[in-house]
Amino acid sequence: MTNIHISGLFTRLGQTLHVWRDRARQRRELTRWTDRDLHDVGLSWSDIIREVEKPFWRP
């Protein structure tokens, strides 16, 4: 029974690390967008700065 709980813990930990890594990558990618890209999706540079300054663990 203990092994099942530990396995589930490692699974959740792996999923969380994946989400954090993906979130950090997406935020870095936002800094490479052009003004036209931002205009197309309705974002401003202040929106991007606010998003990029968030720690990777915060959604």
N, C-alpha and C positions, 0 to 999 in steps of 0.2 A: 504494500500500500504506500509506503514512503517513497518508493521509486517512482510511482505514478505522479505524486505531487512534485517531486524534484524535477521530473521530466517536464511537467507542465510549467514549472517555474522557469526552466531554461528556455522553453518554447516562447513564453511571454517575454522574457528578457531579450531573446533574439529578435522578436517582432518589434519590440520597443527600440532597440538599437537600429534596426532597419529603418523605422519611421524617422528617427532622429537624423540618421545619415542622409536620407532622401530629402528631408526638410532643409537641412543645411545646404545640400546641393542645389535645390530649387531656389533658395534665397540668393546664393552666389550667382546663379544664372540670371536672376532678375537684374543684377547690376550691369549685365551686358546688353540689355535691351536698348533699342534706339527710341528716340522721341516718337517716331511713327508707330513702333510697336506699342508703346504705352498709350498713345492716342487711340489706337485700334481697339484696345481692351478697356479704355476709360480710366486709366491710372495716371497719376502724376508722379514726379520724382519724389515728392514728399511722401507719397504712399509707399514707394519703393524703399526709401530710407527708413521709414518707420518699420517696415517688414524686415528688412535686412538687419536692423539693430536688435531684433529680438533674439534671445538665446535659442539654440536649436531645440531645447526641450519644451519651449512654449509654442502652442499652436497659433 
